[in-house]
């Protein structure tokens, strides 16, 4: 099983990034997928989740209206579109599914 995140980087406040998580080694289309994040000195927290078919999503209150989770079951990839980014969104973002974690991708929001 592999979950490989990409798309992180440095962005100014108010900017946007799209994270991707490419999955392999399990039946991707059958599983809920989630994005978590962990800021320095803080616990890992759930950011967003999406059901196997993509019909239902949920978000942390802190990102509602700014972030959108989606998935492509043909490409076996889950995405996190992040808009109106704030400095407090700075964290390592992790993909989670089938009981496995990706390696994480750093997102830094700073002017």
N, C-alpha and C positions, 0 to 999 in steps of 0.2 A: 504493500500500500504506500502510495506517495501522494502528498498534497504539497504543491509548489506554488507559493505566492509570488506575485510580482506587481509592479506598478507604484510602489512607494517612492518617497522622495521628499524634497524640500519645497514647500509652497508658501506663498504669502497668505496672510489672513484674508478671507473672502474668496480664495481660490478653490480650485477643484482638482481632484485626483480620482482615477478609477483603478481599484485593485482587482486583480484576477487571481484565482486559485484553480490550478489545473490538477485534476484528480486522476489517479490510475490505481489499478489493483483491486477494485471492488466495483459492485454494480451501482454506479453513481446515481442513476435515475431512481433508485429505490430508497434513498436516504435523505433525511433532513440534513441541511448544511447550515453552518453558522459561522459568523465572524465574531471574534473576540479582540480585545485590545488590552495592553498592559503598559501603563505609564510608569516612569521611574518612581520607585518607592510605593507603588500602589498595587493592589491585587488585580488579577486579570478579571475583566468584566465582559459580559455579553453585549455585543453591539447590535447584531441583527441575526435573524434566522429565516429560513425559507423551507417550506415543505418539499417533498420529493418531486411533485409535479409543478411546483412553482406557484400554486394557487393561493397560498397563504403566507404572509410575511409578518414578522414582528420586529419591533425596534426598541432599543433603550430610549427612555424619555429624552435623554440628552442629545440624541441625534435625529429624532422624529422631524420630518419635514425637510431635512437636509441630506440624509443618506438614503440610498435605495439599493436593496439587495435584489439580485436577479440570478438566473441560472440558465445554462444552455446544456440540456441533457445529451445532445448529440456531440457537442465538443467536450462534455464532461468537465465543465468549468462553471464556477460560481464567481460572481462579480460583486463589488461594492462600489457604487458610485457615490462619491463624497463631494458635496457642494457646500458653499458658504463655510469653508473650514475656519476653525478658531484655534488659537494657541492651545487651548485645553484639549484639542483632539490629538495633540502630539502623543505618540505611543508606538509601540510595536504592535502591528495588527496580525492576528493569526486566523487561519482557516481551520475549521474543525468539522470532521464528519467520520462516520463509521468507527468512532472511538479513537481516531487518530488526529494528530495536530500537524500543521505545516511548520516550517522553520521560522516563519514570521517575516514581515517586511516593515521597515521603519518608515513612519510618516512623521515629518517635522513641519509644524506650521509656525512660521516666524517671519518677521519683517527684517 
